[in-house]
């Protein structure tokens, strides 16, 4: 799939005009970039870097929830169920009573594992937007702190981020986020669900172009 995409993308230019490629951390992308865009720099996208910590948060919340249920602690299980989805969201995306969830985290787990894990996720997300000199020191301190958190899922993520530290610093230095592409990708997924029952794929493609193509379609004004 990637080979076909890059073949079409570089058919005329040979990839010479592409000088940076962002994406997730999958190694399969690296080989395609090296083959089709030999002059391009490959960097992981900030969205996916933060998603590594979001995945760890999900694993922690499921583990603690299952432990509470296994121990018959219905109250702890209820508290965990109330915050397990809110902690995965960015603070500016919380809605309604979810605004109270970060505060409730302090009382959810006596050892504060989920609360500390969420703090580390937000610290990582924040440093990705800092100048490269400041972010380099902050990332080193972040890895040190996460590695000594005594939370297995966070320690595992810290190892991964330590391995990819040079790649992450290149991402910060480049200043090219993949957020806009991810937004389009999510919009296309929603459009595909909307098109359930369409008999022709061309109708789906037309709907995607209508919603994502930036077309300014003005309906006629009603006749008074």
C-alpha positions in Angstrom: 0.0 0.0 0.0 2.8 2.5 0.9 4.8 1.5 -2.2 1.8 2.2 -4.4 1.2 5.6 -2.7 4.8 6.7 -3.0 5.0 5.5 -6.6 2.1 7.7 -7.5 3.4 10.6 -5.4 6.9 10.6 -6.9 6.0 9.6 -10.5 7.1 12.9 -12.0 9.5 14.4 -9.5 11.2 11.2 -8.4 10.8 12.3 -4.8 13.4 15.1 -5.1 11.0 17.8 -4.1 10.0 16.0 -0.9 12.3 16.9 2.0 10.4 15.8 5.1 7.9 13.0 5.8 5.9 12.8 9.0 3.9 9.9 10.2 3.6 7.4 13.0 6.6 5.4 14.3 6.1 2.3 12.1 9.4 1.1 10.6 7.6 0.0 7.4 7.2 3.7 6.5 11.0 4.2 6.9 11.9 1.7 4.2 9.4 3.3 1.7 10.7 6.8 2.4 14.3 5.6 1.9 13.4 4.0 -1.4 11.1 6.6 -2.9 12.3 9.8 -1.2 16.0 9.4 -0.6 16.5 13.1 0.2 13.7 13.3 2.7 14.0 13.4 6.4 11.7 11.0 8.2 10.3 12.2 11.5 7.5 10.7 13.8 4.5 13.0 14.2 3.8 14.6 17.5 0.3 13.2 17.6 1.6 9.7 17.5 4.3 10.4 20.0 1.7 11.4 22.5 -0.5 8.5 21.6 2.2 6.1 22.9 1.5 7.6 26.4 -2.2 7.6 25.8 -2.0 3.8 25.1 -0.1 3.4 28.3 -2.8 5.3 30.2 -5.5 3.1 28.8 -3.6 0.0 29.9 -3.1 1.4 33.4 -6.7 2.3 33.9 -7.9 -1.2 32.7 -5.4 -2.9 35.0 -6.4 -0.9 38.0 -10.1 -1.3 37.2 -9.7 -5.1 36.9 -7.7 -5.2 40.1 -10.4 -3.3 42.0 -13.1 -5.6 40.7 -11.1 -8.6 41.5 -10.6 -7.4 45.1 -14.3 -6.8 45.4 -13.7 -3.0 45.9 -16.9 -1.8 44.2 -16.3 1.8 45.3 -12.8 2.0 43.8 -14.1 0.3 40.6 -16.8 2.9 40.3 -14.4 5.7 40.7 -12.1 4.2 38.2 -14.9 3.8 35.7 -15.8 7.5 36.1 -12.4 8.7 35.1 -10.9 6.1 32.8 -12.1 7.8 29.6 -11.6 11.4 30.6 -7.9 10.9 31.4 -7.2 10.0 27.8 -8.5 13.4 26.6 -6.5 16.6 26.4 -7.5 19.1 29.2 -9.0 21.5 26.6 -11.3 18.7 25.2 -13.0 17.8 28.5 -16.7 18.4 28.6 -19.3 18.7 31.3 -18.5 16.7 34.4 -15.3 15.4 32.8 -13.7 18.7 34.0 -13.8 17.3 37.5 -12.1 14.0 36.5 -8.4 15.1 36.8 -9.1 16.3 40.3 -10.9 13.1 41.2 -7.8 11.1 40.0 -6.1 11.9 43.3 -8.7 9.9 45.2 -9.1 7.1 42.6 -5.9 5.2 43.4 -4.2 5.5 46.8 -0.8 5.2 45.1 -1.6 7.9 42.6 -0.5 5.8 39.6 -3.1 7.0 37.1 -2.8 10.6 38.3 1.0 10.6 37.9 0.8 8.8 34.5 -1.6 11.5 33.2 0.8 14.2 34.4 3.6 12.6 32.5 1.5 12.4 29.4 0.6 16.1 29.6 4.3 17.0 30.2 5.3 15.1 27.1 2.6 16.8 25.1 3.6 20.2 26.3 7.3 19.9 25.6 6.7 19.0 22.0 5.7 22.6 21.4 8.7 24.1 23.1 11.9 25.5 21.3 14.3 22.7 20.5 17.0 23.8 23.1 14.5 23.8 25.9 12.7 20.7 24.7 15.9 18.7 24.6 16.6 19.2 28.3 12.9 18.7 29.2 12.8 15.4 27.3 15.9 14.1 29.1 14.3 15.0 32.4 11.0 13.4 31.3 12.7 10.1 30.4 14.5 10.1 33.8 11.3 10.7 35.7 9.2 8.2 33.7 11.8 5.5 34.0 11.6 5.8 37.8 7.9 6.0 38.1 7.5 2.3 39.1 4.5 2.1 36.9 5.3 -0.8 34.4 3.3 0.7 31.5 5.1 4.0 31.9 8.5 2.5 32.3 7.9 0.6 29.0 6.9 3.8 27.3 10.0 5.6 28.7 12.2 2.9 27.1 10.5 3.4 23.7 10.8 7.2 23.9 14.5 6.9 25.0 15.1 4.8 21.9 13.3 7.2 19.6 14.7 10.3 21.4 16.8 11.5 18.3 13.7 11.1 16.1 11.5 13.0 18.6 14.0 15.9 18.7 14.0 16.0 14.9 10.2 16.2 15.1 10.4 19.2 17.5 13.1 20.9 15.4 11.2 20.5 12.1 8.0 22.2 13.4 5.8 20.3 11.0 2.9 18.7 12.8 0.6 16.1 11.3 -2.5 17.3 13.1 -4.2 18.7 10.0 -3.9 15.4 8.2 -5.1 13.5 11.2 -8.2 15.8 11.3 -8.9 15.0 7.6 -8.4 11.3 8.3 -11.0 11.4 11.1 -13.4 13.3 9.0 -13.1 10.8 6.2 -13.8 7.9 8.7 -16.9 9.7 9.9 -18.0 10.2 6.3 -17.6 6.5 5.5 -20.0 5.7 8.3 -22.4 8.3 7.0 -22.3 6.7 3.6 -23.4 3.3 4.9 -25.9 1.9 2.3 -24.5 3.8 -0.7 -24.7 1.6 -3.7 -21.8 3.2 -5.6 -18.3 4.1 -4.3 -18.3 7.1 -6.5 -21.0 8.6 -4.4 -18.9 8.1 -1.3 -15.9 9.8 -3.0 -18.1 12.7 -4.0 -19.3 13.1 -0.4 -15.7 13.0 0.9 -14.7 15.7 -1.6 -17.7 17.8 -0.6 -16.9 17.6 3.1 -13.1 17.8 2.9 -12.4 19.6 -0.4 -12.9 23.1 1.0 -15.7 23.8 -1.4 -17.8 26.9 -0.6 -21.3 25.9 -1.7 -23.9 28.6 -1.1 -27.5 27.6 -1.3 -29.9 30.0 -3.2 -31.5 32.6 -1.0 -35.2 32.0 -0.4 -37.5 34.1 -2.6 -39.4 36.6 -0.4 
